[in-house]
Amino acid sequence: MLCGTAYYDGAVEGDLYDGLPVDRLPIEAVDVPEPMHLRRSDRYRGAVDIEPEHAIEAVFDPRRLVARDPKSRTGEAIRVVGYSAGMGRVLVVVLVPDAHPPGELWHVATAWPADSRLRHLYDGKESEDG
């Protein structure tokens, strides 16, 4: 658990999302309907912009961590922490499902570079998994 958010890697029993374990949500297709939400420098001075393909790449990282988004106003969003080789860094990607219960399609709401604590959590998972 980190900052009130528990991240799951498939080995941890956790929260349910529409009756499904968070780590087993079907995430087979991802799109970026509003790429301007990834242009963080427009909103935050000095922020790093994320390209849509880098956010999608992080979502499909086989070592990704998944959690419910504690800041979701609707309770629908999840957070994925994964590595983007194209960007060379670990990202946090917020996804919302296309339907309920969640099917294969998810939409990227926003993304940002992971902070040092999340990178450490991700790196710890990497070393535990091999």
C-alpha positions as CSV (number, residue, x, y, z in Angstrom):
1,M,0.0,0.0,0.0
2,L,1.4,3.3,-1.0
3,C,-0.3,6.7,-0.4
4,G,-3.6,5.0,0.2
5,T,-3.4,3.0,-3.0
6,A,-2.7,-0.7,-3.0
7,Y,-1.0,-1.9,-6.2
8,Y,-1.5,-5.5,-7.3
9,D,0.7,-7.6,-9.4
10,G,-1.3,-10.8,-9.6
11,A,0.2,-12.3,-6.5
12,V,-1.7,-10.2,-4.1
13,E,-5.4,-10.7,-3.3
14,G,-7.1,-7.4,-3.4
15,D,-10.0,-5.2,-4.2
16,L,-12.8,-6.1,-6.5
17,Y,-13.9,-3.9,-9.4
18,D,-17.4,-4.8,-10.7
19,G,-16.9,-8.2,-9.2
20,L,-13.5,-8.8,-10.7
21,P,-10.2,-8.8,-8.9
22,V,-8.3,-5.6,-9.8
23,D,-5.3,-7.5,-11.0
24,R,-7.4,-9.6,-13.4
25,L,-9.4,-6.9,-15.1
26,P,-9.5,-7.5,-18.9
27,I,-7.3,-4.8,-20.5
28,E,-6.9,-6.0,-24.1
29,A,-7.3,-2.7,-26.0
30,V,-6.5,0.8,-25.0
31,D,-7.1,4.1,-26.8
32,V,-6.4,7.7,-26.1
33,P,-9.6,9.6,-26.9
34,E,-8.3,13.0,-25.7
35,P,-4.5,13.2,-26.2
36,M,-4.5,16.8,-24.8
37,H,-4.8,15.3,-21.3
38,L,-1.3,13.9,-21.8
39,R,0.1,17.4,-22.5
40,R,0.9,18.1,-18.8
41,S,3.2,21.0,-19.6
42,D,0.1,23.0,-20.6
43,R,-1.2,22.7,-17.1
44,Y,1.9,22.2,-14.9
45,R,5.1,24.2,-15.2
46,G,8.1,22.0,-16.0
47,A,5.9,18.9,-16.4
48,V,6.8,16.1,-18.9
49,D,4.4,15.5,-21.7
50,I,3.5,11.9,-22.5
51,E,2.9,10.6,-26.0
52,P,-0.2,8.4,-26.5
53,E,1.9,5.5,-27.6
54,H,4.1,5.7,-24.5
55,A,1.1,5.6,-22.2
56,I,-0.3,2.6,-24.1
57,E,3.1,0.9,-24.0
58,A,3.2,1.3,-20.2
59,V,-0.3,-0.2,-19.8
60,F,0.8,-3.3,-21.6
61,D,4.0,-3.8,-19.6
62,P,3.9,-7.4,-18.5
63,R,5.3,-6.3,-15.1
64,R,2.6,-3.6,-14.6
65,L,1.0,-2.9,-11.3
66,V,-2.7,-2.2,-11.2
67,A,-4.8,-0.4,-8.6
68,R,-8.1,1.4,-8.2
69,D,-7.6,5.2,-8.6
70,P,-8.1,6.7,-5.2
71,K,-8.8,10.2,-6.8
72,S,-11.4,8.9,-9.2
73,R,-14.6,11.1,-8.8
74,T,-16.8,8.3,-10.2
75,G,-14.9,5.3,-8.8
76,E,-14.5,4.0,-12.3
77,A,-10.8,4.8,-12.9
78,I,-7.9,2.5,-12.3
79,R,-4.1,3.3,-12.2
80,V,-1.5,1.3,-14.0
81,V,2.2,1.6,-13.2
82,G,4.3,0.3,-16.1
83,Y,7.5,0.8,-18.0
84,S,7.5,2.6,-21.4
85,A,10.7,1.6,-23.3
86,G,10.0,4.3,-25.8
87,M,10.1,6.9,-23.1
88,G,12.7,5.1,-21.0
89,R,10.8,5.5,-17.7
90,V,8.0,4.2,-15.5
91,L,4.7,5.9,-16.0
92,V,1.4,6.1,-14.1
93,V,-1.5,5.8,-16.5
94,V,-5.1,6.4,-15.4
95,L,-7.7,4.3,-17.4
96,V,-11.4,4.3,-17.5
97,P,-13.4,1.4,-18.9
98,D,-15.5,1.7,-22.0
99,A,-18.3,-0.3,-20.4
100,H,-19.5,-2.0,-17.2
101,P,-18.6,-4.6,-16.2
102,P,-15.3,-3.7,-17.8
103,G,-14.6,-5.4,-21.1
104,E,-11.5,-5.4,-23.2
105,L,-11.5,-1.7,-24.1
106,W,-10.1,1.0,-21.8
107,H,-9.5,4.7,-22.4
108,V,-6.5,6.6,-21.2
109,A,-7.7,9.6,-19.1
110,T,-4.2,10.9,-18.2
111,A,-0.6,9.8,-17.5
112,W,2.5,11.1,-15.8
113,P,6.0,9.9,-14.9
114,A,6.0,7.8,-11.8
115,D,7.5,9.4,-8.7
116,S,10.5,7.8,-6.9
117,R,8.3,5.9,-4.5
118,L,6.3,4.3,-7.3
119,R,9.5,3.6,-9.2
120,H,10.9,1.9,-6.1
121,L,7.7,-0.2,-5.8
122,Y,7.8,-1.2,-9.4
123,D,11.5,-2.0,-9.2
124,G,10.9,-4.1,-6.1
125,K,8.4,-6.1,-8.1
126,E,10.9,-6.6,-10.9
127,S,13.5,-7.9,-8.5
128,E,11.0,-10.3,-6.8
129,D,9.7,-11.6,-10.1
130,G,13.1,-12.3,-11.5
